[in-house]
Amino acid sequence: MTNREKYILLEKQKGLPIFMQSWWLDMVCKNSWDVFLVEEDDNILAAFPYYIHKNKFFTSIIPPELTPVCGCYVDYSFCNRISERYSLENRITEEFALFIDSLKPSFFSYTLRPEDFFCMGFHWHEFSNTVRYTYRVDVSDIDNCFESFVPVMRKNIRRAERLLHTEYDNFNLTQIYSLLKQTYSKQNIEIPYSFLTFKDIVNKSIQQNQGKLLIAKDEKDNINGVLFIVWDNNICYNLISGIDFRFEKNKVMAYLTWKAMQYAHSLNLKTFDMEGSMLKNIEHYFRFFSGTRTPYLVITKEYSKLYSLLRKIKNSF
């Protein structure tokens, strides 16, 4: 049995977060993924799925498109003390680090979930770790959730509710993708994912009953903005959003984010993850929803000097 086959069996037995589920990995990695397992006495102690990105000259292990975190599965059932948990975390990260060193990709980047906030084994083998932040909002009590927002956010939402309504199932993905391109263009950024990737993620997530596209329209049926969420058994993620800047004054994104939180609550989920962002102007906006600032780790290592140089040149433009 291959590691992937073992992993899929593990997924069926344990259930895994959405960005670690095999259908998601098949979709965003175009089947170019594998998994590193730490096993002992026929038990899987840990699993690290990873995406293998290839072009003409380089092979890298990096996060796939529209997959903000991946993380790992860890079986703590054999740990009776906190020291044993730490020992297990050190062991599995060190074994994964040694495995990556044996592969020697041009570049390695791996984003751990906030729940997987450990990196000692990586550190011992000269991997770099960077702390990033997301905001997580408790939506278990939706009324208290709304009252916790800063006053200007509540005011904007109430105003938007008088102007807008939400549609869920009636959408034209070509039209919506154009709106998303406009959102990035406003920031002088090229949209980082293709229409086909966007289409696959929306359609397949909805088919899995783990995704929903929210569309805000005004009384003239103009699309003011869109927001796409995905979820697993525990967390709802704010994955894709965009607005038509002609209607920016309608506070459409505040409205859609609130509607998404209400939808997550209707699914009996307790946590709504804002998914970043580290950008100053976006972080400021997310903070107004009074979520808990939550750290997570990005682990990296460079193996090819040429790749690193080309990457720095690309990022400078």
C-alpha positions as a Python dict, from the first residue, in 0.01 Angstrom:
ca = {
    (1, 'M'): (0, 0, 0),
    (2, 'T'): (140, 341, -97),
    (3, 'N'): (168, 631, 144),
    (4, 'R'): (-118, 805, -36),
    (5, 'E'): (-340, 498, -4),
    (6, 'K'): (-259, 475, 367),
    (7, 'Y'): (-333, 846, 403),
    (8, 'I'): (-672, 821, 232),
    (9, 'L'): (-762, 532, 463),
    (10, 'L'): (-651, 744, 760),
    (11, 'E'): (-868, 1028, 633),
    (12, 'K'): (-1174, 804, 625),
    (13, 'Q'): (-1105, 681, 977),
    (14, 'K'): (-1014, 1008, 1148),
    (15, 'G'): (-1149, 1293, 940),
    (16, 'L'): (-906, 1569, 851),
    (17, 'P'): (-917, 1948, 804),
    (18, 'I'): (-1040, 2056, 460),
    (19, 'F'): (-704, 2166, 320),
    (20, 'M'): (-561, 1823, 406),
    (21, 'Q'): (-844, 1621, 255),
    (22, 'S'): (-753, 1408, -48),
    (23, 'W'): (-1023, 1551, -278),
    (24, 'W'): (-892, 1902, -207),
    (25, 'L'): (-532, 1798, -269),
    (26, 'D'): (-628, 1620, -591),
    (27, 'M'): (-799, 1939, -708),
    (28, 'V'): (-546, 2208, -619),
    (29, 'C'): (-234, 1998, -681),
    (30, 'K'): (-362, 1849, -1008),
    (31, 'N'): (-277, 1508, -857),
    (32, 'S'): (88, 1612, -807),
    (33, 'W'): (102, 1549, -434),
    (34, 'D'): (230, 1290, -192),
    (35, 'V'): (245, 1242, 181),
    (36, 'F'): (522, 1176, 429),
    (37, 'L'): (424, 936, 707),
    (38, 'V'): (581, 869, 1045),
    (39, 'E'): (485, 516, 1141),
    (40, 'E'): (547, 287, 1435),
    (41, 'D'): (414, -69, 1488),
    (42, 'D'): (165, -29, 1201),
    (43, 'N'): (33, 295, 1353),
    (44, 'I'): (52, 629, 1172),
    (45, 'L'): (190, 878, 1423),
    (46, 'A'): (198, 1170, 1180),
    (47, 'A'): (118, 1260, 820),
    (48, 'F'): (248, 1557, 619),
    (49, 'P'): (83, 1593, 276),
    (50, 'Y'): (286, 1804, 33),
    (51, 'Y'): (252, 1951, -317),
    (52, 'I'): (523, 1886, -576),
    (53, 'H'): (549, 2180, -817),
    (54, 'K'): (749, 2124, -1135),
    (55, 'N'): (848, 2350, -1421),
    (56, 'K'): (1112, 2315, -1690),
    (57, 'F'): (1409, 2372, -1462),
    (58, 'F'): (1304, 2340, -1099),
    (59, 'T'): (1111, 2111, -867),
    (60, 'S'): (979, 2272, -552),
    (61, 'I'): (761, 2176, -259),
    (62, 'I'): (532, 2471, -198),
    (63, 'P'): (173, 2546, -93),
    (64, 'P'): (-76, 2485, -376),
    (65, 'E'): (-298, 2764, -505),
    (66, 'L'): (-576, 2890, -278),
    (67, 'T'): (-461, 2667, 6),
    (68, 'P'): (-369, 2906, 287),
    (69, 'V'): (-260, 2636, 533),
    (70, 'C'): (-196, 2265, 514),
    (71, 'G'): (-52, 2134, 836),
    (72, 'C'): (-16, 1781, 956),
    (73, 'Y'): (-202, 1504, 1127),
    (74, 'V'): (-59, 1396, 1463),
    (75, 'D'): (-180, 1105, 1675),
    (76, 'Y'): (-135, 1210, 2037),
    (77, 'S'): (-323, 910, 2178),
    (78, 'F'): (4, 748, 2289),
    (79, 'C'): (109, 1056, 2485),
    (80, 'N'): (24, 1060, 2855),
    (81, 'R'): (233, 1363, 2953),
    (82, 'I'): (296, 1701, 2797),
    (83, 'S'): (665, 1609, 2770),
    (84, 'E'): (566, 1310, 2554),
    (85, 'R'): (365, 1539, 2324),
    (86, 'Y'): (667, 1763, 2282),
    (87, 'S'): (892, 1466, 2216),
    (88, 'L'): (654, 1340, 1948),
    (89, 'E'): (635, 1684, 1782),
    (90, 'N'): (1015, 1709, 1783),
    (91, 'R'): (1048, 1361, 1635),
    (92, 'I'): (798, 1403, 1352),
    (93, 'T'): (924, 1746, 1244),
    (94, 'E'): (1283, 1623, 1247),
    (95, 'E'): (1198, 1315, 1041),
    (96, 'F'): (1007, 1527, 790),
    (97, 'A'): (1297, 1776, 775),
    (98, 'L'): (1545, 1495, 705),
    (99, 'F'): (1313, 1359, 436),
    (100, 'I'): (1295, 1698, 263),
    (101, 'D'): (1674, 1731, 287),
    (102, 'S'): (1704, 1394, 112),
    (103, 'L'): (1479, 1515, -172),
    (104, 'K'): (1667, 1846, -209),
    (105, 'P'): (1396, 2041, -390),
    (106, 'S'): (1490, 2379, -533),
    (107, 'F'): (1278, 2543, -266),
    (108, 'F'): (1066, 2422, 25),
    (109, 'S'): (778, 2611, 185),
    (110, 'Y'): (521, 2458, 417),
    (111, 'T'): (242, 2636, 604),
    (112, 'L'): (133, 2477, 928),
    (113, 'R'): (-213, 2531, 1077),
    (114, 'P'): (-235, 2734, 1400),
    (115, 'E'): (-310, 2402, 1574),
    (116, 'D'): (35, 2277, 1464),
    (117, 'F'): (245, 2547, 1625),
    (118, 'F'): (571, 2356, 1656),
    (119, 'C'): (891, 2352, 1452),
    (120, 'M'): (1179, 2233, 1670),
    (121, 'G'): (1285, 1951, 1437),
    (122, 'F'): (1289, 2187, 1140),
    (123, 'H'): (1497, 2439, 1335),
    (124, 'W'): (1757, 2176, 1420),
    (125, 'H'): (1813, 2119, 1047),
    (126, 'E'): (1842, 2484, 948),
    (127, 'F'): (1492, 2541, 817),
    (128, 'S'): (1361, 2893, 865),
    (129, 'N'): (1032, 2963, 1038),
    (130, 'T'): (821, 3276, 1008),
    (131, 'V'): (525, 3363, 1226),
    (132, 'R'): (216, 3491, 1046),
    (133, 'Y'): (-126, 3580, 1181),
    (134, 'T'): (-488, 3525, 1100),
    (135, 'Y'): (-800, 3636, 1286),
    (136, 'R'): (-1049, 3380, 1416),
    (137, 'V'): (-1399, 3486, 1517),
    (138, 'D'): (-1618, 3286, 1757),
    (139, 'V'): (-1955, 3244, 1585),
    (140, 'S'): (-2105, 2994, 1831),
    (141, 'D'): (-2324, 3271, 1979),
    (142, 'I'): (-2409, 3479, 1673),
    (143, 'D'): (-2577, 3763, 1865),
    (144, 'N'): (-2277, 3812, 2093),
    (145, 'C'): (-2056, 3783, 1788),
    (146, 'F'): (-2226, 4080, 1622),
    (147, 'E'): (-2222, 4287, 1941),
    (148, 'S'): (-1846, 4232, 1973),
    (149, 'F'): (-1776, 4408, 1641),
    (150, 'V'): (-1645, 4765, 1668),
    (151, 'P'): (-1934, 5013, 1644),
    (152, 'V'): (-1844, 5142, 1296),
    (153, 'M'): (-1852, 4785, 1163),
    (154, 'R'): (-2198, 4722, 1307),
    (155, 'K'): (-2316, 5053, 1160),
    (156, 'N'): (-2179, 4964, 815),
    (157, 'I'): (-2346, 4621, 822),
    (158, 'R'): (-2683, 4762, 924),
    (159, 'R'): (-2662, 5021, 645),
    (160, 'A'): (-2565, 4753, 390),
    (161, 'E'): (-2854, 4530, 498),
    (162, 'R'): (-3095, 4805, 387),
    (163, 'L'): (-2934, 4818, 43),
    (164, 'L'): (-2829, 4464, -39),
    (165, 'H'): (-2952, 4108, -48),
    (166, 'T'): (-2766, 3778, -75),
    (167, 'E'): (-2788, 3508, -342),
    (168, 'Y'): (-2619, 3171, -310),
    (169, 'D'): (-2686, 2941, -604),
    (170, 'N'): (-2752, 3167, -903),
    (171, 'F'): (-2409, 3263, -1036),
    (172, 'N'): (-2205, 3311, -1352),
    (173, 'L'): (-1846, 3218, -1268),
    (174, 'T'): (-1703, 3399, -1570),
    (175, 'Q'): (-1868, 3723, -1455),
    (176, 'I'): (-1754, 3668, -1097),
    (177, 'Y'): (-1395, 3594, -1200),
    (178, 'S'): (-1390, 3923, -1392),
    (179, 'L'): (-1497, 4101, -1075),
    (180, 'L'): (-1218, 3927, -881),
    (181, 'K'): (-965, 4034, -1145),
    (182, 'Q'): (-1088, 4391, -1101),
    (183, 'T'): (-1030, 4367, -725),
    (184, 'Y'): (-666, 4266, -777),
    (185, 'S'): (-616, 4516, -1059),
    (186, 'K'): (-722, 4798, -824),
    (187, 'Q'): (-417, 4704, -614),
    (188, 'N'): (-192, 4677, -922),
    (189, 'I'): (-165, 4301, -870),
    (190, 'E'): (-231, 4028, -1124),
    (191, 'I'): (-485, 3775, -1004),
    (192, 'P'): (-277, 3480, -869),
    (193, 'Y'): (-503, 3196, -986),
    (194, 'S'): (-654, 3101, -1319),
    (195, 'F'): (-1021, 3091, -1408),
    (196, 'L'): (-1007, 2711, -1436),
    (197, 'T'): (-861, 2681, -1085),
    (198, 'F'): (-1127, 2915, -949),
    (199, 'K'): (-1402, 2725, -1129),
    (200, 'D'): (-1279, 2386, -1003),
    (201, 'I'): (-1253, 2503, -642),
    (202, 'V'): (-1599, 2657, -638),
    (203, 'N'): (-1777, 2372, -816),
    (204, 'K'): (-1604, 2083, -639),
    (205, 'S'): (-1629, 2240, -294),
    (206, 'I'): (-2002, 2289, -344),
    (207, 'Q'): (-2035, 1929, -470),
    (208, 'Q'): (-1860, 1811, -152),
    (209, 'N'): (-2100, 2024, 53),
    (210, 'Q'): (-1800, 2208, 191),
    (211, 'G'): (-1824, 2538, 5),
    (212, 'K'): (-2063, 2825, -58),
    (213, 'L'): (-2049, 3128, -288),
    (214, 'L'): (-2222, 3435, -146),
    (215, 'I'): (-2319, 3709, -391),
    (216, 'A'): (-2437, 4053, -276),
    (217, 'K'): (-2674, 4235, -510),
    (218, 'D'): (-2853, 4568, -487),
    (219, 'E'): (-3214, 4647, -579),
    (220, 'K'): (-3115, 4689, -946),
    (221, 'D'): (-2964, 4337, -946),
    (222, 'N'): (-2608, 4468, -977),
    (223, 'I'): (-2344, 4239, -825),
    (224, 'N'): (-2172, 4452, -559),
    (225, 'G'): (-1938, 4182, -431),
    (226, 'V'): (-1875, 3812, -378),
    (227, 'L'): (-1730, 3596, -103),
    (228, 'F'): (-1649, 3225, -119),
    (229, 'I'): (-1621, 3018, 198),
    (230, 'V'): (-1513, 2659, 261),
    (231, 'W'): (-1536, 2453, 578),
    (232, 'D'): (-1469, 2126, 754),
    (233, 'N'): (-1614, 1987, 1076),
    (234, 'N'): (-1465, 2261, 1289),
    (235, 'I'): (-1375, 2578, 1099),
    (236, 'C'): (-1520, 2795, 822),
    (237, 'Y'): (-1261, 2978, 609),
    (238, 'N'): (-1296, 3309, 427),
    (239, 'L'): (-1117, 3196, 109),
    (240, 'I'): (-1196, 3427, -185),
    (241, 'S'): (-1354, 3772, -195),
    (242, 'G'): (-1391, 4065, -431),
    (243, 'I'): (-1599, 4378, -483),
    (244, 'D'): (-1713, 4601, -766),
    (245, 'F'): (-1553, 4929, -665),
    (246, 'R'): (-1836, 5127, -824),
    (247, 'F'): (-2043, 5018, -524),
    (248, 'E'): (-1774, 5041, -258),
    (249, 'K'): (-1978, 5290, -56),
    (250, 'N'): (-2240, 5019, 7),
    (251, 'K'): (-1999, 4849, 250),
    (252, 'V'): (-2048, 4525, 65),
    (253, 'M'): (-1755, 4334, 214),
    (254, 'A'): (-1861, 4405, 572),
    (255, 'Y'): (-2207, 4280, 474),
    (256, 'L'): (-2083, 3963, 304),
    (257, 'T'): (-1842, 3875, 584),
    (258, 'W'): (-2127, 3903, 835),
    (259, 'K'): (-2354, 3690, 617),
    (260, 'A'): (-2077, 3430, 588),
    (261, 'M'): (-2041, 3421, 966),
    (262, 'Q'): (-2416, 3371, 1000),
    (263, 'Y'): (-2399, 3089, 748),
    (264, 'A'): (-2113, 2925, 940),
    (265, 'H'): (-2321, 2949, 1256),
    (266, 'S'): (-2611, 2778, 1076),
    (267, 'L'): (-2375, 2486, 1007),
    (268, 'N'): (-2309, 2458, 1382),
    (269, 'L'): (-1949, 2566, 1337),
    (270, 'K'): (-1786, 2761, 1618),
    (271, 'T'): (-1498, 2929, 1436),
    (272, 'F'): (-1479, 3161, 1136),
    (273, 'D'): (-1124, 3208, 1010),
    (274, 'M'): (-1066, 3539, 831),
    (275, 'E'): (-758, 3391, 657),
    (276, 'G'): (-498, 3662, 709),
    (277, 'S'): (-402, 3906, 606),
    (278, 'M'): (-60, 4042, 690),
    (279, 'L'): (-122, 4341, 462),
    (280, 'K'): (-167, 4651, 678),
    (281, 'N'): (-489, 4782, 525),
    (282, 'I'): (-656, 4438, 520),
    (283, 'E'): (-546, 4349, 874),
    (284, 'H'): (-698, 4675, 995),
    (285, 'Y'): (-1032, 4581, 840),
    (286, 'F'): (-1029, 4223, 972),
    (287, 'R'): (-946, 4346, 1322),
    (288, 'F'): (-1279, 4534, 1334),
    (289, 'F'): (-1461, 4200, 1357),
    (290, 'S'): (-1301, 4150, 1702),
    (291, 'G'): (-1157, 3809, 1627),
    (292, 'T'): (-869, 3651, 1816),
    (293, 'R'): (-534, 3716, 1651),
    (294, 'T'): (-397, 3368, 1596),
    (295, 'P'): (-37, 3283, 1498),
    (296, 'Y'): (71, 3013, 1257),
    (297, 'L'): (407, 2906, 1113),
    (298, 'V'): (554, 2907, 764),
    (299, 'I'): (855, 2676, 732),
    (300, 'T'): (1102, 2736, 447),
    (301, 'K'): (1441, 2625, 318),
    (302, 'E'): (1633, 2717, 5),
    (303, 'Y'): (1836, 2451, -175),
    (304, 'S'): (1909, 2615, -512),
    (305, 'K'): (2095, 2947, -524),
    (306, 'L'): (1975, 3008, -879),
    (307, 'Y'): (1612, 2948, -785),
    (308, 'S'): (1647, 3177, -485),
    (309, 'L'): (1796, 3452, -703),
    (310, 'L'): (1520, 3424, -963),
    (311, 'R'): (1257, 3421, -689),
    (312, 'K'): (1397, 3741, -535),
    (313, 'I'): (1402, 3910, -876),
    (314, 'K'): (1041, 3811, -941),
    (315, 'N'): (925, 3932, -597),
    (316, 'S'): (1097, 4268, -647),
    (317, 'F'): (862, 4361, -931),
}
